[in-house]
């Protein structure tokens, strides 16, 4: 039996039928989540800023700002997480346009 996803990255990968430990680019996260790349990039940049501006909140296992930023992106695209509420203005699904006849 496969283990249950624990991290937001693992939950994202499980939802999209990928191996739990698979890393994704920001472009792929945007495409799979239905959120615009522009907004995913803004969330990523907010994560980098938080890494430097609030260093006491960064866990010891986090070694660089990109790692912290990807964690924020994965959390933000997961419904119900604290990050999805904080970044709710950016976590807006892109509606697929239906061509007019």
C-alpha positions in Angstrom: 0.0 0.0 0.0 1.3 3.4 -0.9 1.9 5.9 1.9 -0.3 8.9 2.4 0.9 12.2 1.1 2.2 14.4 4.0 3.6 17.6 2.4 1.8 20.1 0.2 4.1 19.0 -2.7 3.1 15.4 -2.2 -0.6 16.3 -2.0 -0.3 18.3 -5.2 1.5 15.4 -7.0 -1.0 12.8 -5.7 -3.9 15.0 -7.0 -2.3 15.2 -10.4 -1.3 11.5 -10.6 2.5 12.1 -10.4 5.1 10.4 -8.2 4.9 11.9 -4.7 8.6 13.1 -4.7 8.5 14.6 -8.2 9.5 18.3 -8.5 7.6 20.6 -10.8 8.5 23.8 -12.5 6.4 26.9 -11.9 5.1 26.7 -15.4 3.9 23.1 -14.8 2.4 24.0 -11.4 0.5 26.8 -13.1 -0.7 24.6 -15.9 -1.9 21.8 -13.7 -3.5 24.0 -11.0 -5.3 26.3 -13.5 -3.7 29.4 -11.9 -2.0 31.9 -14.2 1.8 31.7 -14.4 2.0 35.4 -13.5 0.2 34.8 -10.2 2.3 31.6 -9.4 5.4 33.7 -10.0 4.1 36.5 -7.6 3.5 33.9 -4.9 7.1 32.5 -5.5 8.5 36.0 -5.2 6.5 36.6 -1.9 8.1 33.4 -0.6 11.6 34.6 -1.4 10.9 37.9 0.3 9.5 36.1 3.4 12.7 34.0 3.6 14.8 37.1 4.0 12.4 39.4 5.8 11.3 36.9 8.5 14.3 34.6 9.0 13.1 33.4 12.4 10.1 31.6 10.9 12.3 29.6 8.4 12.9 26.0 9.5 16.4 24.8 9.9 15.9 22.2 7.2 15.3 24.9 4.6 18.6 25.8 3.0 17.7 28.5 0.4 15.0 31.0 -0.5 13.9 29.0 -3.6 13.1 25.9 -1.4 11.0 28.1 0.9 9.3 29.7 -2.2 8.4 26.4 -3.8 6.9 25.3 -0.5 4.7 28.4 -0.4 3.6 27.8 -4.0 2.6 24.2 -3.3 0.8 25.3 -0.2 -1.0 28.1 -1.9 -2.4 25.9 -4.7 -3.7 23.5 -2.1 -7.3 24.4 -1.1 -7.8 24.8 2.7 -4.1 25.6 3.5 -3.2 28.8 5.4 -1.2 30.0 2.4 -4.2 29.6 0.1 -6.1 32.0 2.4 -3.2 34.4 2.6 -2.6 34.4 -1.1 -6.3 34.2 -2.0 -6.1 37.2 -4.3 -3.5 35.4 -6.4 -5.0 31.9 -6.2 -7.7 32.6 -8.8 -8.4 29.8 -11.3 -8.1 30.8 -14.9 -11.5 30.2 -16.6 -11.2 28.4 -19.9 -12.6 30.6 -22.6 -15.3 29.1 -24.7 -15.2 30.5 -28.2 -18.3 32.3 -29.3 -20.2 30.9 -32.3 
